[in-house]
Amino acid sequence: MRAIGTLREHPELKALVVEASQALARLDPDRLEELAFSCQALNRSLTSMSGNGREALARQSREAAVDMAVFARVLEATQANLSVMNRLRDLRAVRLEYAERQTRQQVIR
């Protein structure tokens, strides 16, 4: 797991967001978890970050705004896909249950 310490060790925020989008698109849970830990470490380090570090991070945030918007859309699409898959699973379960009942009724007759 790659933890993030100081700002100098941080990958550019834009690269982090792009990598998160790619990991989500590939459905790579291990890499997504690593990236989440990196973001948590970054958030924790904000309190002790110097003025220069905060300015650099603010610059990176502005530069990554478009990529963050893309990532948000990927997250929304992933959530929508999950909803569709869950609905299909539920429908399949109902059909299987119906088919089993039909089979049992035919055996009883």
N, C-alpha and C positions, 0 to 999 in steps of 0.2 A: 504494500500500500504506500502511495506517495503522499506524505503529509507535507503541509506547507508551513514554513517557519516564518521568516521575515519577508518583507515585500521583495527584496532582491532575489529571493528564492522562488517567488511566485511566477508562474508562467503568466504571460499577458492574459488579462481577463478575457479578451476576445478569443484567444486560442482555447481557453478553458470552456467557454460557452459553445464554441464550434465543436469541440470534442464531445461535450455533453450531448449536443444534438445528434452527432454521429453515433454515439453509444446508444442513445435511445432508439434511433432508427434501426440499429442492428440488434436491438433488444439485448444489450450486453449488461446484465445486472451487476456483475462484479465491477466493471469499470464505472458504472453509474454510482455505485456505492463509494468507490474511491473518490470520485469527483465530489460527491456530497460531503465526505469527510474533509476534503480540501476546502470546500466552501465554508464549512463550519469553522475550520482553523482560521480562515481568512476573516470571518466575522469576529472571532475571539480576539484576533490580533489588532482589530481596529481600535480598541480602547488604548492600546499602548503604542500605536503607530504615531510617528512624528508628523509634523506639518507637511514636510516634503513627501513622506509616504502617502499621506492622505490625498495630497494634490495629485500624485502620480496615479493613485487608484481612481480618483475622480476623472482624470483624463482617460484612463482605460475604460471606465464605465461609459463615458460619452462615446468612445470609439467602438464599444461593443454593443451599443444600443440596438442596432439593426439585427445583429446576431442573436441578441436576447429576445427580440420580437419573433424571430424565426423559431427559436427554441420554444417559446411560449406556444406558437402555433403547432409545433411538433407534439408538445405535451397535450394540447387540446385534441389533436387528431388521434393520439394514442388513447386518450380517455374515451373518445367516441368509438374507436375500434374495440376497446374493451367492453363498452356497453353493448355493442352489436354482438360480440362473441358471447357475452353472458346471456343475452336475450335468445340467441340461437341455441345455446346449451339448454336453457329453460324449455324452449319449444321442443327440442329433441327429447328431453326427459318426459314431457307430457305425452308426446307421441309414443315413446317406448312404454310408458305406463298404460296408455290406451290399448296398445297392441297386446300387452301382457293380459289385460282384462279380457280382451276379445278372445285370446287363446284359451284362457281358463274357462270362459263361458262355453266355448265350443267343446271342450273336453267334458264338461259337466253334462251336456245334452246327450 
